[in-house]
Amino acid sequence: MDNRCEQQELIKIIGVLDSLKSDALTIEDANRLLFAPKEVKHLESEGCSKLIIDLVWECCELENIQSLIPDKLESNIIKLKERAIELLKSYNGNDNNMEYPIPTHLKHLLKVDMSKSDSNYLSGSIVCECGCDKFSIQHNENREYDPQISFDEQDGLKVIVNCKECEKEYVLFDESKHGFNGFVNEDCRTASNDSLKELSCKTCGSRFFFVNVGIEAEDKNQFVEECVNEFPERFTAEDYVDSFDWITITLCCANCNESVDWIDLELS
């Protein structure tokens, strides 16, 4: 589903929620029109953004809220409408977002800074599906390599972030899977979560950070020539977004605003 279709879906959601709030529609009407499991399945089959799919699922729960805690119905409608509006704003009226080479695992997490991004370079902030932009971080950035063991038998860099608000966990980067060396060459193994350590601010000790990511994309034509044409059973042309050449991760402490250029890693 392209950006225009996702925008249209959000406009429909906002319209139905607004009609519910003003009593122009009943919950039964809303379920019949939009807020139903069949609509979720349709959106999933069309490849719609998970953020929108999750929003529709929560709208489907309004019927239960009306039955069990009716006094909370209006406030939930308002919150869902506000989320839909914020999602719609994130498109910024720009239908070219999909041209940015956003890696598959970051598609619904990376809020692209359009002023610093183009078809070859991405810059943006990490935002949870719940809307929160503060995260705790688990990592093995200080791992040591053993020269007696081959590289592909050693742990690659792994960074996991956990949302401060909803505590949802995301793999921000796994060197064994992401970037050219991991996605194409499968150069190293994935680190176990047990081997990761929690990051804290060196200035104030806080556990929570704003996270910004920079990604240098692989040239699509070169990827097609070297990977798709040689290994058509493994790759398609669109996989180039996952074979990026470089990643940087910059952190800003959510408590004291201390910034640090944390990760700067070539991947090809």
C-alpha positions in Angstrom: 0.0 0.0 0.0 1.5 3.3 -1.0 1.5 6.5 1.0 -1.5 8.0 -0.7 -3.6 5.0 0.1 -2.4 5.0 3.7 -3.3 8.7 4.0 -6.8 8.0 2.6 -7.2 5.2 5.2 -6.3 7.6 8.0 -8.7 10.2 6.7 -11.5 7.6 6.8 -10.6 6.6 10.3 -10.6 10.2 11.5 -14.0 10.8 9.8 -15.6 7.8 11.5 -14.1 8.6 14.9 -15.3 12.2 14.6 -18.8 11.0 13.6 -18.8 8.7 16.7 -17.9 11.6 19.0 -20.7 13.8 17.6 -23.2 10.9 17.7 -23.7 11.0 14.0 -22.7 7.3 13.9 -23.3 4.5 16.4 -20.6 1.9 17.3 -22.5 -0.6 15.2 -22.4 1.7 12.2 -18.6 2.2 12.7 -18.0 -1.5 12.9 -20.0 -2.1 9.7 -18.2 0.7 7.9 -14.6 0.3 9.0 -13.8 -1.0 12.5 -14.0 -4.8 11.9 -11.5 -7.7 11.7 -12.1 -8.1 8.0 -10.9 -4.5 7.4 -7.7 -5.4 9.4 -7.1 -8.5 7.2 -7.6 -6.4 4.1 -5.1 -3.8 5.3 -2.6 -6.5 6.1 -3.0 -8.1 2.7 -2.4 -4.7 1.1 0.9 -4.2 3.0 -0.5 -1.3 5.0 1.6 0.3 7.8 1.5 -1.6 11.0 0.8 1.7 12.8 -2.5 2.0 10.9 -3.3 -1.6 11.3 -2.8 -1.4 15.1 -4.9 1.7 15.2 -7.8 0.0 13.4 -7.5 -3.0 15.8 -7.9 -0.6 18.8 -10.9 1.1 17.1 -12.4 -2.4 16.9 -12.2 -2.5 20.7 -14.5 0.5 21.1 -17.5 -1.8 21.2 -16.1 -3.6 24.3 -15.3 -0.3 25.9 -18.9 0.8 25.3 -20.2 -2.3 27.0 -17.8 -2.6 29.9 -16.7 0.9 30.8 -19.1 3.3 28.9 -17.8 6.3 30.8 -14.4 5.9 29.1 -15.8 5.7 25.6 -15.6 9.3 24.6 -12.0 9.8 26.0 -10.9 6.7 24.0 -12.4 8.0 20.8 -10.6 11.3 21.3 -7.3 9.6 21.9 -7.7 7.4 18.9 -8.6 10.4 16.7 -5.6 12.3 18.0 -3.3 9.4 17.1 -4.8 9.1 13.6 -4.2 12.8 13.1 -0.6 12.6 14.2 0.0 9.7 11.9 -1.6 11.7 9.0 0.7 14.6 9.8 3.8 12.4 9.6 3.2 12.0 5.9 3.7 15.8 5.6 1.8 15.8 2.3 4.7 14.2 0.6 4.1 11.2 -1.5 7.7 10.5 -2.1 8.5 9.0 1.3 8.6 5.5 -0.1 11.5 6.6 -2.3 13.7 6.8 0.8 15.8 3.6 1.2 14.4 2.7 4.6 15.5 -0.8 5.8 12.6 -3.2 6.2 13.0 -3.5 10.0 13.0 0.3 10.4 10.1 1.1 8.1 7.6 1.8 10.8 10.1 3.1 13.4 12.2 5.7 11.5 10.8 9.1 11.3 12.7 10.5 8.3 14.2 14.0 8.5 13.4 15.0 5.0 15.8 18.0 5.1 18.8 15.7 5.6 17.7 12.7 3.6 17.6 11.7 -0.1 17.6 8.5 -2.2 21.2 7.7 -1.0 21.3 8.8 2.6 18.8 8.5 5.4 18.6 10.6 8.6 15.9 10.4 11.2 14.7 9.7 14.7 13.4 6.5 16.2 9.8 6.7 17.3 7.8 3.8 18.9 4.5 2.7 17.4 2.9 4.2 20.5 4.3 7.6 19.7 7.0 7.7 22.4 10.6 8.7 21.3 12.5 7.8 24.5 14.2 4.4 24.8 16.4 2.3 27.1 19.2 0.5 25.2 20.7 -2.9 25.4 23.9 -3.5 23.5 27.2 -5.3 23.1 29.2 -2.3 21.7 32.2 -3.2 23.8 32.4 -6.8 22.6 35.9 -8.1 21.8 36.9 -10.2 18.8 39.0 -13.3 19.2 41.7 -13.5 16.5 41.8 -17.3 16.9 38.2 -17.7 15.8 36.9 -16.9 12.3 34.8 -13.7 12.0 31.6 -15.5 11.0 31.7 -17.5 14.3 31.8 -14.3 16.5 29.0 -12.1 17.7 28.2 -9.0 15.6 27.1 -5.7 17.0 23.5 -5.8 18.3 21.4 -2.9 19.6 18.0 -3.4 21.2 15.8 -0.5 22.2 12.8 -0.6 24.6 10.2 2.1 24.6 9.9 4.0 27.9 6.1 4.2 27.7 4.8 0.9 26.4 8.1 -1.1 27.0 7.9 -2.6 23.5 11.2 -4.0 22.4 12.8 -3.5 18.9 16.0 -4.7 17.3 17.5 -1.4 16.1 20.5 -3.1 14.6 21.9 -6.6 14.3 25.1 -6.8 12.4 24.5 -10.5 11.5 21.3 -9.5 9.6 21.4 -5.9 8.7 23.6 -4.0 6.2 25.6 -5.5 3.4 27.9 -7.7 5.4 25.1 -9.2 7.4 22.2 -9.3 4.9 24.3 -10.4 1.9 27.5 -11.9 3.2 26.2 -13.3 6.5 29.6 -12.4 8.0 28.9 -12.9 11.7 26.5 -14.5 14.1 23.7 -12.8 16.1 24.5 -12.1 19.7 22.2 -13.5 22.4 20.2 -11.0 24.3 21.8 -12.4 27.5 25.1 -11.0 26.4 23.8 -7.5 26.1 24.4 -4.7 28.6 22.2 -1.7 29.4 23.5 1.7 28.4 23.4 4.6 30.8 24.3 8.3 30.4 27.9 9.0 31.5 26.9 12.4 32.7 23.7 11.8 34.8 23.2 8.1 34.8 19.8 8.1 33.1 18.7 5.0 31.3 16.6 6.7 28.6 17.7 8.3 25.3 16.4 10.0 22.2 17.8 7.9 19.3 18.8 9.2 15.9 20.0 7.0 13.0 22.0 7.8 9.8 22.1 5.2 7.0 24.1 5.3 3.8 22.3 3.2 1.3 23.7 0.6 -1.2 23.5 1.7 -4.8 20.4 0.0 -6.2 21.8 -0.6 -9.7 25.0 -2.1 -8.2 23.0 -4.3 -5.8 21.0 -5.6 -8.8 24.1 -6.3 -10.8 26.1 -8.0 -8.0 23.4 -9.7 -6.0 20.1 -10.0 -7.8 21.5 -11.1 -11.1 24.0 -13.5 -9.5 21.6 -14.9 -6.8 18.0 -14.4 -8.1 16.8 -17.1 -5.7 18.0 -15.1 -2.7 17.4 -11.4 -3.6 15.0 -9.1 -5.4 15.8 -5.5 -6.5 13.9 -4.0 -3.6 16.2 -5.8 -1.1 18.8 -3.2 -1.7 17.3 -1.2 1.2 18.5 -3.9 3.6 22.0 -4.1 2.3 23.0 -0.6 3.4 26.7 0.3 3.6 27.0 2.4 6.7 25.1 3.1 9.9 25.5 5.8 12.6 23.6 6.0 15.8 23.6 9.3 17.8 22.1 9.5 21.3 20.7 12.3 23.4 20.1 11.7 27.1 16.4 12.2 27.8 17.3 13.6 31.2 20.3 16.0 30.8 20.3 16.4 27.0 23.9 15.2 26.7 24.5 14.1 23.1 27.0 11.5 22.0 28.0 10.1 18.5 27.8 6.5 19.7 28.0 4.1 16.7 29.8 4.7 13.4 30.1 1.5 11.5 31.0 0.6 7.9 29.1 -2.5 6.7 30.5 -3.3 3.3 
